[in-house]
């Protein structure tokens, strides 16, 4: 009788230790997953390319997860970006960040000690955001209209597109990039559409 009680007690202790060990391992894995960066993306997406370029410039290791946007959306994508259900999405520390320009600014803010994407001066930051918005709204839209239209509408879009490029060229001046000597926020925003 004493043997049976002892065996049962030892079994319960072993089971408790095993469960505890599993819980600790599960928590450690969750923490490891949360520390990693994941990029939900689609290779041909210029918006996803922005995020990949920014992460690469900063030297951030991340797990790339290809999304096939022509088939049913991945549940992780839908859960991470429930409003738009589109790429790119950066998942950092278990939290999703959506929209490429917002993601790039997040990357810059989180990893400030690495390759700067934004100028340190707040005025220059505002200018970079303004011109990135110009690329996003004007240049991208005119380029899209060129591809989607024909005839007079296409010609008008081409003229506007070229005028927009001239404005950007004027802004660039003699510098090798909009970020000065190295690529920055505006360069990353622009190059993804035209590379």
Secondary structure, 3 states (H helix, E strand, C coil): CHHHHHHHHHHHHHHHHHHHHHHHHHHHHHHHHHHCEEEEECCCCHHHHHHHHHHHHHCCCCEEEECCCCCCCCHHHHHHCCCCCCCCEEEECCEEEECHHHHHHHHHHHCCCCCCCCCCCHHHHHHHHHHHHHHHHHHHHHHHHHHHCCHHHHHHHHHHHHHHHHHHHHHHCCCCECCECCCCHHHHHHHCCCC
